[in-house]
Amino acid sequence: MATKPSIPKGTRDFSPAEVSKRNYILSIIRAHFEQYGYQPIETPSFENSDTLMGKYGEEGDRLIFKILNSGNYFYNKNKIELPPTLESLQIKDADSISVEERISLNKFTAKISEKALRYDLTVPFARYVVQHQNEIEFPFKRYQIQPVWRADRPQKGRFREFYQCDADVVGSTSLWQEVELIQLYDSVFSALGLEGVTIKINNRKILSGIAEVIGASDKLIDFTVALDKLDKIGEDGVKKEMMEKGISEEALQKVQPLFHFTGSIQEKIEKLATLLASSQEGMKGIEELRFICENVTRLGLQKSILDLDVTLARGLNYYTGAIFEVSAPTGVAMGSIGGGGRYDDLTGIFGLKNMSGVGISFGLDRIYLVLEELNLFPDTVATSTKVLFLNYGVSQAFEAMQTIKKLRSQGIKVELYPDAAKIDKQFKHAERRAIPFVVKEIVETKFSLKNLKTGTQTQVDFNQLLEEVTTK
Amino acid sequence: MATKPSIPKGTRDFSPAEVSKRNYILSIIRAHFEQYGYQPIETPSFENSDTLMGKYGEEGDRLIFKILNSGNYFYNKNKIELPPTLESLQIKDADSISVEERISLNKFTAKISEKALRYDLTVPFARYVVQHQNEIEFPFKRYQIQPVWRADRPQKGRFREFYQCDADVVGSTSLWQEVELIQLYDSVFSALGLEGVTIKINNRKILSGIAEVIGASDKLIDFTVALDKLDKIGEDGVKKEMMEKGISEEALQKVQPLFHFTGSIQEKIEKLATLLASSQEGMKGIEELRFICENVTRLGLQKSILDLDVTLARGLNYYTGAIFEVSAPTGVAMGSIGGGGRYDDLTGIFGLKNMSGVGISFGLDRIYLVLEELNLFPDTVATSTKVLFLNYGVSQAFEAMQTIKKLRSQGIKVELYPDAAKIDKQFKHAERRAIPFVVKEIVETKFSLKNLKTGTQTQVDFNQLLEEVTTK
């Protein structure tokens, strides 16, 4: 036990100051989720493995944390088949094992582990909706704020345990929900004091339309990835990359306007309408975009900017309609601080068909970093204890405790220094913890109150004390 | 995928109503923790196995959920030694395996798993204090509200995932902290509307004193277990059981007053003082009890009762001073709803000596059941959305959205029914979700507002609408 204890890589301890700041963000997100009619649910930290496995692709399956069967169960109930190749697997690299070896290993894992930690909040939500479909009144607007776990390689800003904050509505195809979700983003970020957040919107059907027009649905991802580099490598660079990926010059000619895709949202929509006139799906996407953007614009946003970004292709595998992504204000180097979209068949994986869902997610860790960088956490967030009563021994400590009790009943955060230590030490304690007020001697009904910020010391009665520590 | 999805046994989904009620309890606990100067920390859901293993006894080790090493790590980095007896273990019962077999199995487990889910909040807190000792200003008052996991056999009221809500202070031996923790229990339960909660207190040193007096330190647990049955099996029954356990009749004679241990706390303390006069440690315990009880009594409790219970022996293995346990008001059949105590060497297991700690814990699940049984959840807890605007099609929906935006900016929880469905269906939706107000037609600046509780319908302007839904 001589070695200093540590925590697993990719995980974090949060200090009081950090928890307070995180809770400040979460409380604002939560309050707005509820104003918009979203209701909270919570699901277990671990699910049956078959609920999660196969839902996030092969990469996802590998990144899911699996829990070892426990107690008797582990070696009693299951007849464990040892993988014949396990011995050899030990010395191999993950990327070099054969398909047979992987299957064998997966089988072995499945035998000794039947539960796994939540990987995101969407699959558990889909499972919840299907399992409780008879108790749920649809359309169902739910929010969920819980940690998820991923066995990703830890790196700056990427952790193995982190919170997701999701709001989704399921059971309606109404586009008013897309309108509301954009307003919700704006409300939260405005309440957090963030000016100039950009809420980017796109539509999967627009992307399909572009693919149709360039005559290559299979090149869609290559196309958007390359187009996204326009700022960095310029029009010629992008076109060069596209042609290398097998997109013809003729196809590029057809979507030439995308290389100078500027102007207001309305102008962009009109450009797209011309471009995608021949694609039925594309035109459906334009109709959806128009409804959403027009209504958002007419209703007005507070401090955020709405923008149409045709290169936005996140979640291309599952989104079927709107796609959202939020980026921090210009000047703050940070990836997206939120994202979401519509998926037409949310619960199909669990056997409940025709349940369209649309939702958004807030990236707590990144929002935290943005607020920190822009110095937007209110001072009050950091303030924990407001008043420290010094301890001069049992008899005065008792008098202090009487007053402390009264202050606490008024909601004031207040403490007695627990030991009758040297007064100097007690003062240092207040300073180190940034406690703004110290009560020294109590003589009859008078308190010696010291304001540690200003250094002033006054004699006050209880009401003055209460007023002083409440207002400053 | 035809089978209905389910969750692992011992885990729970929480519906919106349940989450709201749980959050109501947690918000009151949290607010009082902070009034008393406790600061929040959070630790990772999983710790390195060696942080947890061996800290909870052999039983605890078995109940800790272990996480399988993931990705490459599993089969690459570690040279896994297969347990020679694994084949035979598969068909054995956990209780019948030999020591060698268990060691072999434990070695195997340690090879394939290096992380484990948090089993309680105390060990991670001790680890946190040692790891961050240079950043912490002592005495350190911390609270922590997070889930823990135990592979216990699930049964009524016992789950494999549940929240713990702990407040502990470390780095001071002052008994004012015990005084405060009793006040804290009282403040929280009073704020929750619970009348007549009993906060029971005992002291490990009293128990040691009794053991000294009966001349058998090794029989202490047998003694307290038997004494605890006084209500059920009477004095003769208890004495019979004690003698069967090897406690002599002469010893019982010496502690005869414990069989009629009634009266005020002060009377009980005086009885104990006589009884334990020959035990130095016992008298130290009495001195501590006297300080705590006298000050708590003089400062006064709100709705709770303080009682001295010499049979209280929870955590006998680690508590060294005060022991607390809280029981629900008389008439509610429920085990303890809280407990705690002082441990002189909290962080010793991680190499930091002489750190005395004292803390208490709140049992969220049981408090929930008590409030439910006594019907003490305020109506406002269940109220989610306050107003539903009916949807008559795009044009009126837009007008509704304009008003909704204004109401939300006032903090009102309000929704638009997303689809222009039949009005009857929209009304049913409001009823099923217990939304109290519905706004029907909007004509110019007038709203048809229906109160679903009273059935009354009125024509109101915006200010009247705001007032109506805010006040009722």
HADDOCK unambig.tbl for C-alpha pairs under 7 A between the chains (distance, minus, plus):
assign (segid A and resid 1 and name CA) (segid B and resid 350 and name CA) 5.78 0.50 0.50
assign (segid A and resid 1 and name CA) (segid B and resid 351 and name CA) 6.04 0.50 0.50
assign (segid A and resid 2 and name CA) (segid B and resid 351 and name CA) 6.07 0.50 0.50
assign (segid A and resid 4 and name CA) (segid B and resid 131 and name CA) 6.43 0.50 0.50
assign (segid A and resid 5 and name CA) (segid B and resid 127 and name CA) 6.29 0.50 0.50
assign (segid A and resid 5 and name CA) (segid B and resid 131 and name CA) 5.83 0.50 0.50
assign (segid A and resid 5 and name CA) (segid B and resid 350 and name CA) 6.78 0.50 0.50
assign (segid A and resid 6 and name CA) (segid B and resid 131 and name CA) 6.74 0.50 0.50
assign (segid A and resid 7 and name CA) (segid B and resid 47 and name CA) 5.72 0.50 0.50
assign (segid A and resid 7 and name CA) (segid B and resid 48 and name CA) 6.06 0.50 0.50
assign (segid A and resid 8 and name CA) (segid B and resid 47 and name CA) 6.07 0.50 0.50
assign (segid A and resid 8 and name CA) (segid B and resid 48 and name CA) 5.73 0.50 0.50
assign (segid A and resid 11 and name CA) (segid B and resid 44 and name CA) 5.89 0.50 0.50
assign (segid A and resid 12 and name CA) (segid B and resid 43 and name CA) 6.64 0.50 0.50
assign (segid A and resid 12 and name CA) (segid B and resid 44 and name CA) 5.88 0.50 0.50
assign (segid A and resid 13 and name CA) (segid B and resid 42 and name CA) 5.86 0.50 0.50
assign (segid A and resid 13 and name CA) (segid B and resid 43 and name CA) 4.61 0.50 0.50
assign (segid A and resid 13 and name CA) (segid B and resid 44 and name CA) 6.21 0.50 0.50
assign (segid A and resid 14 and name CA) (segid B and resid 41 and name CA) 5.55 0.50 0.50
assign (segid A and resid 14 and name CA) (segid B and resid 42 and name CA) 5.03 0.50 0.50
assign (segid A and resid 14 and name CA) (segid B and resid 43 and name CA) 6.37 0.50 0.50
assign (segid A and resid 15 and name CA) (segid B and resid 41 and name CA) 5.14 0.50 0.50
assign (segid A and resid 16 and name CA) (segid B and resid 39 and name CA) 5.54 0.50 0.50
assign (segid A and resid 16 and name CA) (segid B and resid 40 and name CA) 4.87 0.50 0.50
assign (segid A and resid 16 and name CA) (segid B and resid 41 and name CA) 5.04 0.50 0.50
assign (segid A and resid 19 and name CA) (segid B and resid 40 and name CA) 6.26 0.50 0.50
assign (segid A and resid 19 and name CA) (segid B and resid 41 and name CA) 6.11 0.50 0.50
assign (segid A and resid 19 and name CA) (segid B and resid 42 and name CA) 6.97 0.50 0.50
assign (segid A and resid 34 and name CA) (segid B and resid 413 and name CA) 6.08 0.50 0.50
assign (segid A and resid 35 and name CA) (segid B and resid 408 and name CA) 5.86 0.50 0.50
assign (segid A and resid 35 and name CA) (segid B and resid 411 and name CA) 6.39 0.50 0.50
assign (segid A and resid 35 and name CA) (segid B and resid 412 and name CA) 5.94 0.50 0.50
assign (segid A and resid 35 and name CA) (segid B and resid 413 and name CA) 3.85 0.50 0.50
assign (segid A and resid 35 and name CA) (segid B and resid 414 and name CA) 6.02 0.50 0.50
assign (segid A and resid 36 and name CA) (segid B and resid 413 and name CA) 6.08 0.50 0.50
assign (segid A and resid 36 and name CA) (segid B and resid 414 and name CA) 6.01 0.50 0.50
assign (segid A and resid 36 and name CA) (segid B and resid 415 and name CA) 6.16 0.50 0.50
assign (segid A and resid 37 and name CA) (segid B and resid 385 and name CA) 5.45 0.50 0.50
assign (segid A and resid 37 and name CA) (segid B and resid 413 and name CA) 5.95 0.50 0.50
assign (segid A and resid 37 and name CA) (segid B and resid 414 and name CA) 5.95 0.50 0.50
assign (segid A and resid 37 and name CA) (segid B and resid 415 and name CA) 5.72 0.50 0.50
assign (segid A and resid 39 and name CA) (segid B and resid 16 and name CA) 5.54 0.50 0.50
assign (segid A and resid 40 and name CA) (segid B and resid 16 and name CA) 4.88 0.50 0.50
assign (segid A and resid 40 and name CA) (segid B and resid 19 and name CA) 6.28 0.50 0.50
assign (segid A and resid 41 and name CA) (segid B and resid 14 and name CA) 5.54 0.50 0.50
assign (segid A and resid 41 and name CA) (segid B and resid 15 and name CA) 5.15 0.50 0.50
assign (segid A and resid 41 and name CA) (segid B and resid 16 and name CA) 5.05 0.50 0.50
assign (segid A and resid 41 and name CA) (segid B and resid 19 and name CA) 6.13 0.50 0.50
assign (segid A and resid 42 and name CA) (segid B and resid 13 and name CA) 5.88 0.50 0.50
assign (segid A and resid 42 and name CA) (segid B and resid 14 and name CA) 5.03 0.50 0.50
assign (segid A and resid 42 and name CA) (segid B and resid 19 and name CA) 6.97 0.50 0.50
assign (segid A and resid 43 and name CA) (segid B and resid 12 and name CA) 6.64 0.50 0.50
assign (segid A and resid 43 and name CA) (segid B and resid 13 and name CA) 4.62 0.50 0.50
assign (segid A and resid 43 and name CA) (segid B and resid 14 and name CA) 6.37 0.50 0.50
assign (segid A and resid 44 and name CA) (segid B and resid 11 and name CA) 5.90 0.50 0.50
assign (segid A and resid 44 and name CA) (segid B and resid 12 and name CA) 5.88 0.50 0.50
assign (segid A and resid 44 and name CA) (segid B and resid 13 and name CA) 6.22 0.50 0.50
assign (segid A and resid 47 and name CA) (segid B and resid 7 and name CA) 5.74 0.50 0.50
assign (segid A and resid 47 and name CA) (segid B and resid 8 and name CA) 6.09 0.50 0.50
assign (segid A and resid 48 and name CA) (segid B and resid 7 and name CA) 6.06 0.50 0.50
assign (segid A and resid 48 and name CA) (segid B and resid 8 and name CA) 5.74 0.50 0.50
assign (segid A and resid 62 and name CA) (segid B and resid 71 and name CA) 5.85 0.50 0.50
assign (segid A and resid 63 and name CA) (segid B and resid 71 and name CA) 6.75 0.50 0.50
assign (segid A and resid 65 and name CA) (segid B and resid 67 and name CA) 6.81 0.50 0.50
assign (segid A and resid 65 and name CA) (segid B and resid 68 and name CA) 6.92 0.50 0.50
assign (segid A and resid 65 and name CA) (segid B and resid 70 and name CA) 6.54 0.50 0.50
assign (segid A and resid 66 and name CA) (segid B and resid 67 and name CA) 5.80 0.50 0.50
assign (segid A and resid 66 and name CA) (segid B and resid 68 and name CA) 5.41 0.50 0.50
assign (segid A and resid 67 and name CA) (segid B and resid 65 and name CA) 6.82 0.50 0.50
assign (segid A and resid 67 and name CA) (segid B and resid 66 and name CA) 5.79 0.50 0.50
assign (segid A and resid 67 and name CA) (segid B and resid 67 and name CA) 4.42 0.50 0.50
assign (segid A and resid 67 and name CA) (segid B and resid 68 and name CA) 5.69 0.50 0.50
assign (segid A and resid 68 and name CA) (segid B and resid 65 and name CA) 6.93 0.50 0.50
assign (segid A and resid 68 and name CA) (segid B and resid 66 and name CA) 5.42 0.50 0.50
assign (segid A and resid 68 and name CA) (segid B and resid 67 and name CA) 5.71 0.50 0.50
assign (segid A and resid 68 and name CA) (segid B and resid 68 and name CA) 5.88 0.50 0.50
assign (segid A and resid 70 and name CA) (segid B and resid 65 and name CA) 6.54 0.50 0.50
assign (segid A and resid 70 and name CA) (segid B and resid 151 and name CA) 6.56 0.50 0.50
assign (segid A and resid 71 and name CA) (segid B and resid 62 and name CA) 5.86 0.50 0.50
assign (segid A and resid 71 and name CA) (segid B and resid 63 and name CA) 6.78 0.50 0.50
assign (segid A and resid 72 and name CA) (segid B and resid 93 and name CA) 6.53 0.50 0.50
assign (segid A and resid 72 and name CA) (segid B and resid 94 and name CA) 4.95 0.50 0.50
assign (segid A and resid 75 and name CA) (segid B and resid 89 and name CA) 5.95 0.50 0.50
assign (segid A and resid 75 and name CA) (segid B and resid 90 and name CA) 4.58 0.50 0.50
assign (segid A and resid 76 and name CA) (segid B and resid 90 and name CA) 5.04 0.50 0.50
assign (segid A and resid 76 and name CA) (segid B and resid 91 and name CA) 5.47 0.50 0.50
assign (segid A and resid 76 and name CA) (segid B and resid 92 and name CA) 5.81 0.50 0.50
assign (segid A and resid 76 and name CA) (segid B and resid 93 and name CA) 5.88 0.50 0.50
assign (segid A and resid 78 and name CA) (segid B and resid 90 and name CA) 6.95 0.50 0.50
assign (segid A and resid 79 and name CA) (segid B and resid 90 and name CA) 5.88 0.50 0.50
assign (segid A and resid 80 and name CA) (segid B and resid 90 and name CA) 6.77 0.50 0.50
assign (segid A and resid 89 and name CA) (segid B and resid 75 and name CA) 5.89 0.50 0.50
assign (segid A and resid 90 and name CA) (segid B and resid 75 and name CA) 4.50 0.50 0.50
assign (segid A and resid 90 and name CA) (segid B and resid 76 and name CA) 4.99 0.50 0.50
assign (segid A and resid 90 and name CA) (segid B and resid 78 and name CA) 6.87 0.50 0.50
assign (segid A and resid 90 and name CA) (segid B and resid 79 and name CA) 5.87 0.50 0.50
assign (segid A and resid 90 and name CA) (segid B and resid 80 and name CA) 6.76 0.50 0.50
assign (segid A and resid 91 and name CA) (segid B and resid 76 and name CA) 5.43 0.50 0.50
assign (segid A and resid 92 and name CA) (segid B and resid 76 and name CA) 5.71 0.50 0.50
assign (segid A and resid 93 and name CA) (segid B and resid 72 and name CA) 6.58 0.50 0.50
assign (segid A and resid 93 and name CA) (segid B and resid 76 and name CA) 5.84 0.50 0.50
assign (segid A and resid 94 and name CA) (segid B and resid 72 and name CA) 4.96 0.50 0.50
assign (segid A and resid 127 and name CA) (segid B and resid 5 and name CA) 6.28 0.50 0.50
assign (segid A and resid 131 and name CA) (segid B and resid 4 and name CA) 6.42 0.50 0.50
assign (segid A and resid 131 and name CA) (segid B and resid 5 and name CA) 5.82 0.50 0.50
assign (segid A and resid 131 and name CA) (segid B and resid 6 and name CA) 6.74 0.50 0.50
assign (segid A and resid 151 and name CA) (segid B and resid 70 and name CA) 6.57 0.50 0.50
assign (segid A and resid 174 and name CA) (segid B and resid 418 and name CA) 5.56 0.50 0.50
assign (segid A and resid 174 and name CA) (segid B and resid 419 and name CA) 5.70 0.50 0.50
assign (segid A and resid 176 and name CA) (segid B and resid 418 and name CA) 6.16 0.50 0.50
assign (segid A and resid 177 and name CA) (segid B and resid 418 and name CA) 6.82 0.50 0.50
assign (segid A and resid 299 and name CA) (segid B and resid 402 and name CA) 6.36 0.50 0.50
assign (segid A and resid 350 and name CA) (segid B and resid 1 and name CA) 5.76 0.50 0.50
assign (segid A and resid 350 and name CA) (segid B and resid 5 and name CA) 6.80 0.50 0.50
assign (segid A and resid 351 and name CA) (segid B and resid 1 and name CA) 5.97 0.50 0.50
assign (segid A and resid 351 and name CA) (segid B and resid 2 and name CA) 6.00 0.50 0.50
assign (segid A and resid 385 and name CA) (segid B and resid 37 and name CA) 5.47 0.50 0.50
assign (segid A and resid 402 and name CA) (segid B and resid 299 and name CA) 6.37 0.50 0.50
assign (segid A and resid 408 and name CA) (segid B and resid 35 and name CA) 5.87 0.50 0.50
assign (segid A and resid 411 and name CA) (segid B and resid 35 and name CA) 6.40 0.50 0.50
assign (segid A and resid 412 and name CA) (segid B and resid 35 and name CA) 5.96 0.50 0.50
assign (segid A and resid 413 and name CA) (segid B and resid 34 and name CA) 6.12 0.50 0.50
assign (segid A and resid 413 and name CA) (segid B and resid 35 and name CA) 3.89 0.50 0.50
assign (segid A and resid 413 and name CA) (segid B and resid 36 and name CA) 6.11 0.50 0.50
assign (segid A and resid 413 and name CA) (segid B and resid 37 and name CA) 5.96 0.50 0.50
assign (segid A and resid 414 and name CA) (segid B and resid 35 and name CA) 6.04 0.50 0.50
assign (segid A and resid 414 and name CA) (segid B and resid 36 and name CA) 6.04 0.50 0.50
assign (segid A and resid 414 and name CA) (segid B and resid 37 and name CA) 5.95 0.50 0.50
assign (segid A and resid 415 and name CA) (segid B and resid 36 and name CA) 6.17 0.50 0.50
assign (segid A and resid 415 and name CA) (segid B and resid 37 and name CA) 5.72 0.50 0.50
assign (segid A and resid 418 and name CA) (segid B and resid 174 and name CA) 5.58 0.50 0.50
assign (segid A and resid 418 and name CA) (segid B and resid 176 and name CA) 6.16 0.50 0.50
assign (segid A and resid 418 and name CA) (segid B and resid 177 and name CA) 6.83 0.50 0.50
assign (segid A and resid 419 and name CA) (segid B and resid 174 and name CA) 5.73 0.50 0.50
